[in-house]
Amino acid sequence: MSFVHLIVAVAFEVVGTSALKASEGFTRLKPSLLVLVSYAAAFYFLSLTLKTIPVGIAYALWSGIGIVLISLVGYVWYRQSLDLPAIVGIALILAGVLVTNLFSRSVPH
C-alpha cells in the first residue's frame, strides 16, 4: 500500500506544480487554490509512505518520478522543449529511480 500512497503523492505533486505555473505567481485564484490543496494532499500521502519506506528512499522516488512527470507535462501542456543535456539528465534521474526501486534493499518489496 505504501507504493500506492507514493504514486498518489507524486500525482498530487505534479498537479500542484502544474497549477503553480498556471497561478502566475499566485495572482490567479483558482490555480493558486489548486496549488495549496494539491501540495497538502501530496505531503499527506508522502507522510503515509514514510510509515514503511525510509525517508531518503521515499523522497528520492517522490522527487525523481515527479521531475520526470513534470518535465513531460511541461513539454506537452506548456510546449517547453528540452535540449539534449536536459533529456540526458532526466534519463539519469529515471535510471536512478529504477535502480533504487528494483535493486535497493532499503526499499520494501
Backbone bond lengths (Angstrom), bond angles and torsions (degrees), N, CA, C in turn:
res aa  C-N    CA-C-N  psi(-1)  N-CA   C-N-CA  omega(-1)  CA-C   N-CA-C  phi
1 M - - - 1.449 - - 1.531 111.06 -
2 S 1.327 116.73 -25.65 1.466 120.29 -179.39 1.514 112.49 -60.73
3 F 1.325 116.37 -37.96 1.458 118.41 -179.64 1.525 111.60 -73.16
4 V 1.316 117.22 -29.31 1.472 120.22 173.45 1.521 109.00 -64.19
5 H 1.337 116.16 -45.95 1.466 120.37 177.23 1.527 110.70 -60.36
6 L 1.313 116.86 -39.52 1.460 120.66 179.97 1.531 111.16 -65.04
7 I 1.312 116.99 -43.24 1.470 120.97 179.18 1.529 110.33 -64.76
8 V 1.327 117.05 -40.28 1.468 120.59 177.39 1.532 109.42 -64.10
9 A 1.326 117.00 -41.52 1.467 120.87 177.83 1.520 111.24 -60.43
10 V 1.316 116.59 -43.79 1.467 120.89 178.96 1.524 110.07 -63.78
11 A 1.323 116.97 -42.79 1.466 120.04 -179.77 1.529 110.96 -60.36
12 F 1.331 117.02 -45.17 1.460 119.86 177.99 1.529 111.46 -64.62
13 E 1.316 116.69 -36.51 1.466 120.03 179.40 1.528 111.09 -66.12
14 V 1.319 116.81 -39.77 1.459 120.86 178.60 1.527 110.32 -66.76
15 V 1.329 117.19 -42.06 1.469 120.61 176.28 1.528 109.76 -61.62
16 G 1.331 116.83 -45.27 1.459 121.34 -179.47 1.521 112.65 -62.38
17 T 1.312 116.82 -41.89 1.458 120.54 -179.95 1.528 110.92 -69.42
18 S 1.318 116.47 -38.26 1.461 120.10 175.52 1.528 110.69 -63.03
19 A 1.320 116.60 -42.25 1.464 121.01 178.12 1.524 110.67 -68.00
20 L 1.324 117.31 -31.31 1.462 120.78 177.54 1.521 110.68 -60.17
21 K 1.318 116.18 -42.60 1.463 120.35 175.96 1.528 110.13 -62.89
22 A 1.326 116.39 -43.60 1.467 121.17 -177.74 1.530 112.49 -71.28
23 S 1.332 117.90 -20.94 1.467 120.51 -178.07 1.523 112.76 -72.35
24 E 1.337 115.68 -14.10 1.468 122.09 179.65 1.532 111.43 50.11
25 G 1.329 114.33 58.11 1.470 120.42 178.22 1.516 113.08 71.11
26 F 1.315 116.57 34.22 1.472 123.99 -179.03 1.529 112.36 61.83
27 T 1.325 116.64 31.56 1.468 120.11 177.11 1.529 111.52 -97.28
28 R 1.332 117.37 -9.21 1.466 121.76 177.31 1.522 108.18 -113.51
29 L 1.328 116.73 126.27 1.464 122.42 -170.12 1.527 113.44 -64.96
30 K 1.317 118.86 -54.26 1.470 120.83 -173.99 1.530 112.70 -61.14
31 P 1.334 118.96 -49.72 1.468 117.38 177.02 1.532 112.57 -63.10
32 S 1.321 117.34 -33.60 1.471 120.61 179.06 1.521 110.92 -64.91
33 L 1.335 116.32 -42.21 1.472 119.90 177.15 1.525 110.96 -65.64
34 L 1.323 116.35 -38.15 1.463 120.38 177.46 1.526 110.96 -63.44
35 V 1.323 117.73 -37.56 1.467 121.71 175.83 1.527 109.81 -58.37
36 L 1.315 116.49 -51.77 1.469 120.97 -176.81 1.527 112.06 -61.52
37 V 1.323 116.58 -46.40 1.463 120.44 -179.29 1.528 110.69 -66.30
38 S 1.318 116.77 -43.22 1.467 120.58 -178.02 1.522 112.05 -65.43
39 Y 1.338 116.84 -45.05 1.466 118.67 179.29 1.524 111.61 -66.89
40 A 1.318 117.84 -37.32 1.474 119.96 176.50 1.522 110.01 -61.11
41 A 1.327 117.10 -45.07 1.464 120.71 178.62 1.528 111.01 -65.99
42 A 1.322 116.82 -40.25 1.469 120.28 179.46 1.525 110.99 -60.27
43 F 1.325 116.73 -46.32 1.464 119.11 -179.50 1.522 111.89 -69.93
44 Y 1.323 117.32 -33.36 1.468 119.52 176.20 1.527 109.99 -61.86
45 F 1.336 116.71 -51.05 1.464 119.38 -178.73 1.530 111.62 -67.82
46 L 1.329 117.65 -33.67 1.466 119.34 174.26 1.527 110.13 -62.47
47 S 1.323 116.93 -39.74 1.466 119.52 179.30 1.523 111.75 -63.11
48 L 1.323 117.24 -32.34 1.468 120.00 177.59 1.519 111.37 -67.32
49 T 1.327 116.76 -34.14 1.468 119.25 179.44 1.524 111.05 -68.21
50 L 1.330 116.36 -27.36 1.464 120.02 -175.78 1.527 112.76 -71.82
51 K 1.326 116.81 -6.81 1.465 119.74 175.43 1.523 111.48 -69.74
52 T 1.347 116.48 -27.39 1.468 119.10 -177.00 1.530 114.36 -128.52
53 I 1.319 117.64 -20.64 1.467 120.86 -179.59 1.529 108.30 -106.60
54 P 1.321 119.01 130.97 1.466 120.61 179.05 1.529 111.40 -55.51
55 V 1.332 116.14 144.86 1.464 121.69 -173.11 1.531 112.95 -57.73
56 G 1.307 118.23 -41.07 1.460 120.90 -179.26 1.517 112.18 -65.22
57 I 1.309 115.98 -41.94 1.462 121.01 179.40 1.532 109.80 -68.93
58 A 1.326 117.00 -46.43 1.470 120.88 -179.65 1.525 110.44 -59.62
59 Y 1.317 116.44 -44.65 1.465 119.53 -178.49 1.525 111.12 -68.21
60 A 1.318 117.13 -38.27 1.464 120.63 178.12 1.529 110.40 -62.77
61 L 1.314 116.76 -44.61 1.456 120.24 178.67 1.527 110.96 -66.34
62 W 1.342 116.66 -45.77 1.466 122.13 -178.96 1.528 111.07 -59.27
63 S 1.317 115.12 -49.67 1.467 117.97 -177.09 1.527 111.51 -72.40
64 G 1.318 118.03 -39.69 1.464 121.13 -179.16 1.518 112.28 -64.16
65 I 1.319 116.58 -48.17 1.463 120.30 178.43 1.529 109.53 -64.62
66 G 1.334 116.15 -40.25 1.460 120.51 178.70 1.516 112.30 -61.52
67 I 1.333 117.21 -41.68 1.472 121.10 178.91 1.525 110.54 -61.08
68 V 1.306 116.16 -45.97 1.463 120.05 -179.21 1.530 110.33 -63.14
69 L 1.335 116.78 -47.09 1.463 119.74 -177.71 1.528 112.95 -67.72
70 I 1.333 117.05 -41.67 1.469 118.44 -178.95 1.531 110.31 -70.04
71 S 1.308 117.98 -28.10 1.467 120.41 173.82 1.529 110.41 -65.52
72 L 1.325 116.03 -39.94 1.467 119.93 176.39 1.527 111.31 -66.59
73 V 1.328 116.69 -41.54 1.471 120.52 176.64 1.524 109.93 -61.17
74 G 1.323 117.30 -44.31 1.462 121.13 178.30 1.513 111.88 -59.64
75 Y 1.304 116.15 -39.52 1.465 120.73 -179.96 1.530 111.09 -69.30
76 V 1.336 116.51 -47.74 1.466 121.13 -175.29 1.525 111.88 -78.17
77 W 1.322 117.27 -49.81 1.464 121.65 -171.36 1.532 112.39 -81.65
78 Y 1.340 115.98 -44.45 1.467 120.33 -175.02 1.526 113.48 -102.69
79 R 1.342 117.02 3.09 1.459 121.85 178.11 1.531 112.72 57.49
80 Q 1.318 116.42 37.39 1.464 121.68 178.66 1.528 108.43 -92.85
81 S 1.302 116.91 117.61 1.462 120.13 -178.09 1.524 110.30 -85.70
82 L 1.304 114.25 156.02 1.463 121.93 178.40 1.519 108.60 -117.18
83 D 1.336 116.10 138.12 1.455 119.02 175.74 1.529 109.15 -86.87
84 L 1.317 115.83 174.94 1.467 120.88 -175.34 1.531 113.01 -58.00
85 P 1.345 119.93 -46.20 1.464 118.29 178.77 1.543 112.87 -60.36
86 A 1.328 117.24 -36.33 1.463 120.05 177.92 1.526 110.83 -66.17
87 I 1.322 116.64 -42.20 1.468 120.43 179.15 1.519 110.72 -64.93
88 V 1.323 117.23 -42.26 1.473 120.85 178.00 1.529 110.02 -63.14
89 G 1.332 117.02 -44.32 1.458 120.64 179.14 1.520 112.29 -60.93
90 I 1.318 116.86 -43.76 1.466 121.06 179.09 1.527 110.08 -66.96
91 A 1.320 117.50 -37.70 1.467 120.57 176.15 1.530 110.99 -62.52
92 L 1.331 116.74 -38.43 1.474 120.02 177.29 1.528 111.20 -66.56
93 I 1.332 116.70 -37.73 1.465 119.83 176.15 1.525 109.54 -63.04
94 L 1.324 117.12 -46.06 1.460 121.16 178.22 1.523 110.94 -60.42
95 A 1.328 116.87 -40.83 1.465 120.56 177.19 1.524 110.59 -62.76
96 G 1.310 117.23 -39.96 1.462 120.70 177.78 1.510 112.22 -63.89
97 V 1.314 116.85 -40.66 1.472 120.82 177.08 1.524 109.88 -62.78
98 L 1.323 116.65 -44.57 1.465 119.82 -179.72 1.525 111.91 -64.77
99 V 1.331 117.27 -44.79 1.466 120.64 179.01 1.531 110.44 -60.92
100 T 1.330 115.87 -44.87 1.466 119.70 179.74 1.512 111.19 -61.99
101 N 1.302 116.32 -45.46 1.455 120.69 -175.91 1.525 112.50 -71.45
102 L 1.318 117.16 -38.44 1.457 120.37 -174.64 1.527 114.05 -86.46
103 F 1.329 117.73 -31.30 1.451 118.75 -170.16 1.520 115.95 -119.17
104 S 1.321 118.22 -14.69 1.458 119.88 -177.16 1.524 110.73 -74.90
105 R 1.302 115.50 137.40 1.469 120.59 174.70 1.516 111.31 -80.65
106 S 1.330 117.50 -9.11 1.456 122.26 177.92 1.521 112.37 -76.24
107 V 1.339 116.47 -19.41 1.464 121.40 -178.89 1.520 108.62 -95.16
108 P 1.342 116.55 124.53 1.466 118.09 176.62 1.525 110.93 -65.97
109 H 1.326 117.04 131.23 1.478 121.06 -179.26 1.501 110.33 -109.34
